Amino acid sequence: MRREWGLGMAALLAGLVAAACGEPAVDVQIPQREGQTHVLDAAGILTGGDLEERLAAVAAQGLDVVVVAYETSQANCGEAFRAGGEIVTAWDADIAVVAVARPGDFASTRTDRERCLGIRPRDEFAVPRGLREEIVEELVPPLAAENRWDEAFAAAVDRLAEDLA
């Protein structure tokens, strides 16, 4: 009996430790969605091209895609993935295209810059893995390397719409 109690306590403690060591909270404030807003540019990297109109057109075809760009010292692809999950829930969207970078790294040309652009659908199976990989590994990197963020987001959105809308 004592051994079973000890094993039960050990399992409980292990569960508590695992829960306490979970992923950190995302480092971006997600406001309530106003109207049919599709863009949250907390990093200030988008120059006012036609991205909002492009996203509205895609939404009119039945696919609600939102884009997010922000800076944080904890920038990595895991952060982008978690932020995408939070924004598709908060904004009731189908897919989030999220770019995250360390402060100053969106505009940096250094080779050690830390940033990531990812695709996060609400439904894990809504965007095929091959399409996500094509966008984040082939289509976006040449544009991001030159800090052409409007074009990088537009290319990602256009490619998603081509296959999914």
JOSUL-V370673 format. One record per backbone hydrogen bond with DSSP energy under -0.5 kcal/mol. CO is the residue of the C=O (numbers start at 1). NH is the residue of the N-H. If there is no record, write none. Layout:
co:CO nh:NH
co:CO nh:NH
//
This chain:
co:1 nh:5
co:2 nh:6
co:3 nh:7
co:4 nh:8
co:5 nh:9
co:6 nh:10
co:7 nh:11
co:8 nh:12
co:9 nh:13
co:10 nh:14
co:11 nh:15
co:12 nh:16
co:13 nh:17
co:14 nh:18
co:15 nh:19
co:16 nh:20
co:17 nh:21
co:19 nh:22
co:28 nh:30
co:29 nh:31
co:33 nh:35
co:34 nh:37
co:38 nh:67
co:40 nh:42
co:40 nh:69
co:41 nh:44
co:50 nh:54
co:51 nh:55
co:52 nh:56
co:53 nh:57
co:54 nh:58
co:55 nh:59
co:56 nh:60
co:57 nh:61
co:58 nh:61
co:58 nh:63
co:59 nh:62
co:63 nh:65
co:64 nh:94
co:64 nh:95
co:66 nh:97
co:67 nh:40
co:68 nh:99
co:69 nh:42
co:69 nh:43
co:70 nh:101
co:72 nh:75
co:76 nh:80
co:77 nh:81
co:78 nh:82
co:79 nh:83
co:80 nh:84
co:81 nh:85
co:82 nh:86
co:83 nh:87
co:84 nh:88
co:85 nh:89
co:86 nh:90
co:87 nh:91
co:88 nh:93
co:89 nh:92
co:94 nh:122
co:95 nh:66
co:96 nh:98
co:96 nh:120
co:97 nh:68
co:98 nh:118
co:99 nh:70
co:100 nh:116
co:101 nh:72
co:102 nh:105
co:104 nh:107
co:104 nh:108
co:110 nh:113
co:113 nh:115
co:114 nh:102
co:116 nh:100
co:118 nh:98
co:120 nh:96
co:122 nh:124
co:123 nh:126
co:126 nh:128
co:128 nh:131
co:128 nh:132
co:129 nh:133
co:130 nh:134
co:131 nh:135
co:132 nh:136
co:133 nh:137
co:133 nh:138
co:134 nh:138
co:134 nh:139
co:135 nh:140
co:138 nh:142
co:140 nh:143
co:140 nh:144
co:141 nh:145
co:142 nh:146
co:143 nh:146
co:143 nh:148
co:144 nh:147
co:147 nh:149
co:148 nh:152
co:149 nh:153
co:150 nh:154
co:151 nh:155
co:152 nh:156
co:153 nh:157
co:154 nh:158
co:155 nh:159
co:156 nh:160
co:157 nh:161
co:158 nh:162
co:159 nh:163
co:160 nh:164
co:161 nh:165
//
